[in-house]
């Protein structure tokens, strides 16, 4: 083979190799696009499923039309005070006031109640402070649904029975066994609320309480309480105040919630010394 023919052969071989490489590169590119495209479609499908689930989340298993509830007659529970019955104060007169702000669907509130709820009750009984409760319903707007409002109405029915019934029912609703995930709107279901109420001595078999829950006697009151929270300037739950000052976890990052009895006691003791 001549030198010229040899060079031509080498050139042809290089061209074939380049062509094969380009062909393989195109195949690899198409494969990567297919994988990425499939992943995007999968993500969109999941996101779409989540969006659909949220959009179709139960907006009130109780059957309550909450837009109409604002037009209902305001019935104030017993053991409340204020023009609209939205002041809930439990404890000895003259004792310092611990303000507690919660939302019944709030998972962090549930964590606090499970860890420190008994501490609050004991401190109130010992006269260390009075507990003032302001309840929110903003999770209904964030996660959609009506469980915060519906369980608050049921708490009004429990408070109408007694302060102890209110505290014990709140404890039962916040318990690890009964408190749903934030995305689950179980508290919108009256039957579920009544089932949990069976764990509370004063509410078990209490036909007046059951009637108030199923009839939504305190629905308008729940909305008024929610409005009070909205006007308080508090932006999250749980929040605690004493003498108008927000209690915090000493040495923790700003916004860290009070959860444990030690955190609560330390924050309260600091406030009482001022």
C-alpha positions as a Markdown table, in Angstrom:
| # | Residue | x | y | z |
|---|---|---|---|---|
| 1 | Unk | 0.0 | 0.0 | 0.0 |
| 2 | Unk | 1.3 | 3.4 | -0.9 |
| 3 | Unk | 2.0 | 6.1 | 1.6 |
| 4 | Unk | -0.8 | 8.2 | 0.1 |
| 5 | Unk | -3.3 | 5.3 | 0.3 |
| 6 | Unk | -2.2 | 4.6 | 3.9 |
| 7 | Unk | -2.9 | 8.3 | 4.9 |
| 8 | Unk | -6.3 | 8.1 | 3.2 |
| 9 | Unk | -7.1 | 5.0 | 5.1 |
| 10 | Unk | -6.1 | 6.5 | 8.4 |
| 11 | Unk | -8.2 | 9.6 | 7.6 |
| 12 | Unk | -11.2 | 7.5 | 6.7 |
| 13 | Unk | -10.8 | 5.5 | 10.0 |
| 14 | Unk | -10.6 | 8.8 | 12.0 |
| 15 | Unk | -13.8 | 10.0 | 10.3 |
| 16 | Unk | -15.6 | 6.7 | 11.1 |
| 17 | Unk | -14.5 | 6.9 | 14.7 |
| 18 | Unk | -15.6 | 10.6 | 15.0 |
| 19 | Unk | -18.9 | 9.7 | 13.5 |
| 20 | Unk | -19.4 | 6.7 | 15.9 |
| 21 | Unk | -18.5 | 9.0 | 18.8 |
| 22 | Unk | -21.0 | 11.6 | 17.7 |
| 23 | Unk | -23.7 | 9.0 | 17.2 |
| 24 | Unk | -23.0 | 7.5 | 20.7 |
| 25 | Unk | -23.0 | 11.0 | 22.2 |
| 26 | Unk | -26.5 | 11.7 | 20.7 |
| 27 | Unk | -27.8 | 8.4 | 22.1 |
| 28 | Unk | -26.4 | 9.2 | 25.6 |
| 29 | Unk | -28.0 | 12.7 | 25.4 |
| 30 | Unk | -31.4 | 11.3 | 24.4 |
| 31 | Unk | -31.1 | 8.7 | 27.2 |
| 32 | Unk | -30.3 | 11.4 | 29.8 |
| 33 | Unk | -33.2 | 13.6 | 28.6 |
| 34 | Unk | -35.5 | 10.6 | 28.9 |
| 35 | Unk | -34.4 | 9.9 | 32.4 |
| 36 | Unk | -34.6 | 13.5 | 33.5 |
| 37 | Unk | -37.9 | 14.0 | 31.7 |
| 38 | Unk | -39.3 | 10.9 | 33.4 |
| 39 | Unk | -38.1 | 12.2 | 36.8 |
| 40 | Unk | -39.7 | 15.5 | 36.2 |
| 41 | Unk | -43.0 | 13.9 | 35.2 |
| 42 | Unk | -42.8 | 11.7 | 38.3 |
| 43 | Unk | -42.2 | 14.8 | 40.5 |
| 44 | Unk | -45.0 | 16.7 | 38.8 |
| 45 | Unk | -47.3 | 13.7 | 39.3 |
| 46 | Unk | -46.5 | 13.5 | 43.0 |
| 47 | Unk | -46.8 | 17.2 | 43.4 |
| 48 | Unk | -50.0 | 17.2 | 41.5 |
| 49 | Unk | -51.2 | 14.4 | 43.7 |
| 50 | Unk | -50.3 | 16.3 | 46.8 |
| 51 | Unk | -52.0 | 19.4 | 45.4 |
| 52 | Unk | -55.1 | 17.4 | 44.6 |
| 53 | Unk | -55.1 | 15.9 | 48.1 |
| 54 | Unk | -54.8 | 19.3 | 49.7 |
| 55 | Unk | -57.3 | 20.9 | 47.4 |
| 56 | Unk | -59.8 | 18.1 | 48.3 |
| 57 | Unk | -59.0 | 17.9 | 52.0 |
| 58 | Unk | -62.1 | 17.6 | 54.1 |
| 59 | Unk | -63.3 | 21.1 | 54.6 |
| 60 | Unk | -65.5 | 20.3 | 57.6 |
| 61 | Unk | -66.6 | 16.7 | 58.3 |
| 62 | Unk | -68.9 | 18.3 | 60.9 |
| 63 | Unk | -71.0 | 19.7 | 58.1 |
| 64 | Unk | -70.6 | 23.2 | 59.5 |
| 65 | Unk | -70.8 | 26.1 | 57.0 |
| 66 | Unk | -68.2 | 28.3 | 58.7 |
| 67 | Unk | -69.0 | 31.2 | 56.5 |
| 68 | Unk | -72.6 | 31.1 | 57.8 |
| 69 | Unk | -71.4 | 30.5 | 61.4 |
| 70 | Unk | -70.4 | 34.1 | 61.6 |
| 71 | Unk | -74.1 | 35.0 | 61.4 |
| 72 | Unk | -75.2 | 32.6 | 64.1 |
| 73 | Unk | -76.2 | 33.9 | 67.6 |
| 74 | Unk | -73.2 | 34.3 | 69.9 |
| 75 | Unk | -73.5 | 31.9 | 72.8 |
| 76 | Unk | -70.8 | 32.4 | 75.4 |
| 77 | Unk | -69.6 | 29.3 | 77.3 |
| 78 | Unk | -69.9 | 29.3 | 81.1 |
| 79 | Unk | -66.7 | 30.0 | 82.9 |
| 80 | Unk | -65.7 | 32.8 | 80.5 |
| 81 | Unk | -65.7 | 36.5 | 80.7 |
| 82 | Unk | -65.5 | 39.5 | 78.4 |
| 83 | Unk | -68.0 | 41.0 | 76.0 |
| 84 | Unk | -67.8 | 38.0 | 73.7 |
| 85 | Unk | -66.8 | 35.4 | 76.3 |
| 86 | Unk | -63.3 | 35.1 | 74.8 |
| 87 | Unk | -61.5 | 35.4 | 78.1 |
| 88 | Unk | -60.6 | 32.0 | 79.6 |
| 89 | Unk | -58.9 | 32.5 | 82.9 |
| 90 | Unk | -58.3 | 29.4 | 85.1 |
| 91 | Unk | -56.7 | 29.7 | 88.5 |
| 92 | Unk | -56.7 | 31.7 | 91.8 |
| 93 | Unk | -57.6 | 35.3 | 91.6 |
| 94 | Unk | -54.6 | 37.6 | 92.2 |
| 95 | Unk | -52.0 | 35.1 | 90.9 |
| 96 | Unk | -49.8 | 36.2 | 88.1 |
| 97 | Unk | -51.2 | 35.4 | 84.6 |
| 98 | Unk | -49.5 | 33.0 | 82.2 |
| 99 | Unk | -50.9 | 33.7 | 78.7 |
| 100 | Unk | -51.0 | 30.6 | 76.5 |
| 101 | Unk | -51.7 | 30.8 | 72.8 |
| 102 | Unk | -52.4 | 27.6 | 70.9 |
| 103 | Unk | -54.0 | 26.2 | 67.8 |
| 104 | Unk | -55.6 | 22.8 | 68.2 |
| 105 | Unk | -54.2 | 21.4 | 65.0 |
| 106 | Unk | -50.7 | 22.7 | 65.8 |
| 107 | Unk | -48.2 | 19.7 | 66.2 |
| 108 | Unk | -45.8 | 21.8 | 68.3 |
| 109 | Unk | -48.6 | 22.7 | 70.7 |
| 110 | Unk | -49.4 | 19.0 | 71.0 |
| 111 | Unk | -45.7 | 18.3 | 71.8 |
| 112 | Unk | -45.8 | 21.0 | 74.5 |
| 113 | Unk | -49.1 | 19.7 | 76.0 |
| 114 | Unk | -47.8 | 16.1 | 76.0 |
| 115 | Unk | -44.6 | 17.2 | 77.7 |
| 116 | Unk | -45.7 | 20.0 | 80.0 |
| 117 | Unk | -49.5 | 20.1 | 80.2 |
| 118 | Unk | -49.5 | 18.4 | 83.6 |
| 119 | Unk | -46.9 | 21.0 | 84.8 |
| 120 | Unk | -49.2 | 23.8 | 83.8 |
| 121 | Unk | -52.2 | 22.2 | 85.6 |
| 122 | Unk | -50.2 | 21.6 | 88.8 |
| 123 | Unk | -48.8 | 25.1 | 88.8 |
| 124 | Unk | -52.3 | 26.5 | 88.4 |
| 125 | Unk | -53.6 | 24.3 | 91.2 |
| 126 | Unk | -50.6 | 25.4 | 93.4 |
| 127 | Unk | -51.4 | 29.1 | 92.8 |
| 128 | Unk | -48.1 | 29.8 | 91.1 |
| 129 | Unk | -50.0 | 31.5 | 88.3 |
| 130 | Unk | -53.3 | 31.6 | 86.5 |
| 131 | Unk | -53.6 | 30.3 | 83.0 |
| 132 | Unk | -55.2 | 32.4 | 80.3 |
| 133 | Unk | -56.0 | 30.7 | 77.0 |
| 134 | Unk | -56.3 | 32.3 | 73.6 |
| 135 | Unk | -57.0 | 29.8 | 70.8 |
| 136 | Unk | -56.1 | 30.2 | 67.1 |
| 137 | Unk | -57.5 | 28.7 | 64.0 |
| 138 | Unk | -54.9 | 29.8 | 61.4 |
| 139 | Unk | -53.9 | 26.2 | 60.5 |
| 140 | Unk | -57.3 | 25.8 | 58.9 |
| 141 | Unk | -56.3 | 28.5 | 56.4 |
| 142 | Unk | -52.8 | 27.2 | 55.9 |
| 143 | Unk | -53.5 | 23.5 | 55.5 |
| 144 | Unk | -57.2 | 24.0 | 54.5 |
| 145 | Unk | -60.0 | 22.4 | 56.5 |
| 146 | Unk | -62.0 | 23.3 | 59.6 |
| 147 | Unk | -60.5 | 21.2 | 62.4 |
| 148 | Unk | -59.1 | 24.1 | 64.4 |
| 149 | Unk | -62.4 | 25.9 | 64.4 |
| 150 | Unk | -64.5 | 22.7 | 65.0 |
| 151 | Unk | -62.4 | 21.5 | 67.9 |
| 152 | Unk | -62.4 | 25.0 | 69.4 |
| 153 | Unk | -66.1 | 25.0 | 69.3 |
| 154 | Unk | -66.1 | 21.6 | 71.1 |
| 155 | Unk | -63.7 | 23.0 | 73.7 |
| 156 | Unk | -66.2 | 25.8 | 74.3 |
| 157 | Unk | -68.8 | 23.0 | 74.9 |
| 158 | Unk | -66.4 | 21.4 | 77.4 |
| 159 | Unk | -65.7 | 24.8 | 79.1 |
| 160 | Unk | -69.4 | 25.2 | 79.4 |
| 161 | Unk | -69.4 | 22.1 | 81.6 |
| 162 | Unk | -66.4 | 23.1 | 83.8 |
| 163 | Unk | -62.8 | 24.5 | 83.6 |
| 164 | Unk | -61.6 | 21.0 | 84.6 |
| 165 | Unk | -63.5 | 19.4 | 81.7 |
| 166 | Unk | -62.0 | 22.0 | 79.3 |
| 167 | Unk | -58.4 | 21.2 | 80.5 |
| 168 | Unk | -58.9 | 17.5 | 80.4 |
| 169 | Unk | -60.5 | 17.5 | 77.0 |
| 170 | Unk | -57.8 | 19.7 | 75.6 |
| 171 | Unk | -55.3 | 17.3 | 77.1 |
| 172 | Unk | -57.0 | 14.3 | 75.4 |
| 173 | Unk | -57.2 | 16.0 | 72.0 |
| 174 | Unk | -53.5 | 16.9 | 72.2 |
| 175 | Unk | -52.5 | 13.5 | 73.3 |
| 176 | Unk | -50.1 | 11.4 | 71.2 |
| 177 | Unk | -52.9 | 8.8 | 70.6 |
| 178 | Unk | -55.5 | 11.3 | 69.5 |
| 179 | Unk | -53.8 | 14.3 | 67.9 |
| 180 | Unk | -53.7 | 13.9 | 64.1 |
| 181 | Unk | -50.9 | 15.0 | 61.7 |
| 182 | Unk | -51.2 | 18.7 | 60.7 |
| 183 | Unk | -52.3 | 17.6 | 57.2 |
| 184 | Unk | -55.1 | 15.4 | 58.6 |
| 185 | Unk | -58.3 | 17.3 | 59.3 |
| 186 | Unk | -59.7 | 14.7 | 61.8 |
| 187 | Unk | -60.9 | 17.4 | 64.2 |
| 188 | Unk | -63.4 | 18.6 | 61.5 |
| 189 | Unk | -65.4 | 15.4 | 62.3 |
| 190 | Unk | -67.8 | 15.7 | 65.2 |
| 191 | Unk | -67.9 | 11.9 | 65.6 |
| 192 | Unk | -64.2 | 11.9 | 66.2 |
| 193 | Unk | -64.4 | 14.8 | 68.7 |
| 194 | Unk | -67.1 | 13.0 | 70.6 |
| 195 | Unk | -65.1 | 9.7 | 70.6 |
| 196 | Unk | -62.2 | 11.5 | 72.2 |
| 197 | Unk | -64.5 | 13.1 | 74.7 |
| 198 | Unk | -65.4 | 9.7 | 76.0 |
| 199 | Unk | -61.9 | 9.7 | 77.7 |
| 200 | Unk | -63.0 | 12.7 | 79.9 |
| 201 | Unk | -65.0 | 11.8 | 83.0 |
| 202 | Unk | -67.2 | 14.8 | 82.9 |
| 203 | Unk | -67.9 | 14.6 | 79.2 |
| 204 | Unk | -68.5 | 10.8 | 78.9 |
| 205 | Unk | -72.2 | 10.2 | 78.2 |
| 206 | Unk | -72.9 | 14.0 | 78.8 |
| 207 | Unk | -75.9 | 14.5 | 76.4 |
| 208 | Unk | -75.8 | 18.3 | 76.8 |
| 209 | Unk | -72.2 | 18.4 | 75.8 |
| 210 | Unk | -72.9 | 16.1 | 72.8 |
| 211 | Unk | -75.8 | 18.2 | 71.7 |
| 212 | Unk | -73.7 | 21.4 | 71.9 |
| 213 | Unk | -70.9 | 19.7 | 69.7 |
| 214 | Unk | -73.3 | 18.3 | 67.1 |
| 215 | Unk | -75.4 | 21.5 | 66.9 |
| 216 | Unk | -72.4 | 23.8 | 66.8 |
| 217 | Unk | -73.7 | 25.8 | 69.8 |
| 218 | Unk | -70.3 | 27.5 | 70.2 |
| 219 | Unk | -69.3 | 27.9 | 66.5 |
| 220 | Unk | -69.8 | 31.7 | 66.6 |
| 221 | Unk | -67.8 | 31.8 | 69.8 |
| 222 | Unk | -65.0 | 29.9 | 68.2 |
| 223 | Unk | -64.8 | 32.5 | 65.4 |
| 224 | Unk | -64.7 | 35.3 | 68.0 |
| 225 | Unk | -61.9 | 33.6 | 69.8 |
| 226 | Unk | -60.0 | 33.2 | 66.6 |
| 227 | Unk | -60.5 | 36.9 | 65.9 |
| 228 | Unk | -59.1 | 37.7 | 69.3 |
| 229 | Unk | -56.0 | 35.7 | 68.5 |
| 230 | Unk | -55.6 | 37.5 | 65.1 |
| 231 | Unk | -55.7 | 40.8 | 66.9 |
| 232 | Unk | -53.2 | 39.8 | 69.6 |
| 233 | Unk | -50.1 | 40.3 | 67.5 |
| 234 | Unk | -49.0 | 36.8 | 68.2 |
| 235 | Unk | -47.8 | 35.2 | 65.0 |
| 236 | Unk | -47.2 | 31.5 | 66.0 |
| 237 | Unk | -48.1 | 28.8 | 68.4 |
| 238 | Unk | -47.4 | 27.8 | 71.0 |
| 239 | Unk | -46.6 | 31.2 | 72.5 |
| 240 | Unk | -46.4 | 32.1 | 76.2 |
| 241 | Unk | -46.5 | 35.6 | 77.8 |
| 242 | Unk | -46.3 | 36.8 | 81.4 |
| 243 | Unk | -46.8 | 40.4 | 82.3 |
| 244 | Unk | -47.2 | 41.1 | 78.6 |
| 245 | Unk | -43.7 | 39.8 | 77.8 |
| 246 | Unk | -43.1 | 36.8 | 75.6 |
| 247 | Unk | -41.4 | 33.9 | 77.3 |
| 248 | Unk | -38.4 | 32.3 | 75.5 |
| 249 | Unk | -36.0 | 29.5 | 76.0 |
| 250 | Unk | -32.8 | 31.0 | 77.4 |
| 251 | Unk | -29.8 | 30.5 | 75.3 |
| 252 | Unk | -31.7 | 29.0 | 72.4 |
| 253 | Unk | -32.0 | 30.3 | 68.9 |
| 254 | Unk | -34.7 | 32.9 | 68.6 |
| 255 | Unk | -38.1 | 31.4 | 67.9 |
| 256 | Unk | -37.3 | 28.0 | 69.5 |
| 257 | Unk | -40.5 | 26.8 | 71.2 |
| 258 | Unk | -40.9 | 26.1 | 74.8 |
| 259 | Unk | -41.6 | 22.4 | 75.1 |
| 260 | Unk | -40.2 | 20.8 | 78.2 |
| 261 | Unk | -41.2 | 21.4 | 81.9 |
| 262 | Unk | -37.7 | 22.6 | 82.6 |
| 263 | Unk | -37.9 | 25.2 | 79.8 |
| 264 | Unk | -41.3 | 26.4 | 81.0 |
| 265 | Unk | -40.3 | 26.6 | 84.6 |
| 266 | Unk | -37.1 | 28.5 | 83.9 |
| 267 | Unk | -38.9 | 31.0 | 81.6 |
| 268 | Unk | -41.7 | 31.5 | 84.1 |
| 269 | Unk | -39.3 | 31.9 | 87.1 |
| 270 | Unk | -37.3 | 34.5 | 85.2 |
| 271 | Unk | -40.5 | 36.5 | 84.4 |
| 272 | Unk | -41.7 | 36.3 | 88.0 |
| 273 | Unk | -38.4 | 37.8 | 89.3 |
| 274 | Unk | -38.9 | 40.9 | 87.2 |
